[in-house]
């Protein structure tokens, strides 16, 4: 961003886009022109200058906001104002999004309906016509009462100015998109990015990056703006994408659930499975199973063990010292 601010008065079209980190876009006749206009002290920080493909350039340098497919936006006006939406398609002027319906054709008039997915079986039982919508993504889709529904989500069209880009929504906002089954990879990526707000130096990570696949490493630093994490393994440092990592938990960790159906629950990890953790607390000794999937539930643990102890099922378990900074507000993205 420092280089960007320095180049703005020197080079036309200098900009960055939030969904493509570590890139700076400029309009110039050649790489030589860019280097000539760049501050001498900044030239060594630029690793590569390449020509942007025309299709990508038209998106980046458009006069209005650009919203890539498979991204999150927030609706700025109308009935769905402030609702989170998934970008389905986008052209020069309009954006088609999927949102969680606030009302459905089979709802009973006068009832206080809440946001919920459209259920084609309920619509069929209510005698409503449900012509199927053929689409290239092989998504279960129907038309009903003049509206289009894709895996239970309502398809709507907006002008670009009626939307704003959302880099990282809260899991409580996109849980229904997860339930719908739309774009599972984006749901997981969004969940990992949200989870990483609570990662700190010394945390254990199960890595799925190609160079570390399947190995456990230790966090050295987290760069939220660049969506990367520095990991240490065998005295070597690796810079890896956050979305390719998963927080690793061990029996004895003192954790707190910060999102999901068990939000607020705090206890000790007694057992770990591939996708589940069993937590026990002083008020719930029987153990509670919670999902270990980052996009459903986020957990915190401590490293330094304090002198506070309590008994679980007759066994003495060390309770991690409580450091309030672990559970404070996450860093701003």
DAWO-V40466 format. One record per run of one state. SS is the DSSP state (H for helix, E for strand, C for the rest). FROM is the first residue (numbers start at 1). LEN is the number of residues. If there is no record, write none. Layout:
BEGIN
SS:FROM:LEN, SS:FROM:LEN
END
This chain:
BEGIN
C:1:1, H:2:7, C:9:3, E:12:4, C:16:9, E:25:3, C:28:3, H:31:7, C:38:2, H:40:6, C:46:8, H:54:7, C:61:11, E:72:4, C:76:8, E:84:7, C:91:3, E:94:7, C:101:19, H:120:6, C:126:6, E:132:1, C:133:8, E:141:4, C:145:2, E:147:4, C:151:2, E:153:7, H:160:3, E:163:4, C:167:4, H:171:10, C:181:3, H:184:13, C:197:7, E:204:4, C:208:2, H:210:3, C:213:3, E:216:8, C:224:4, E:228:6, C:234:2, E:236:6, H:242:3, E:245:3, C:248:6, E:254:4, C:258:8, E:266:7, C:273:3, E:276:6, C:282:2, E:284:8, C:292:7, E:299:1, C:300:5, E:305:8, C:313:2, E:315:6, C:321:3, H:324:4, C:328:6
END
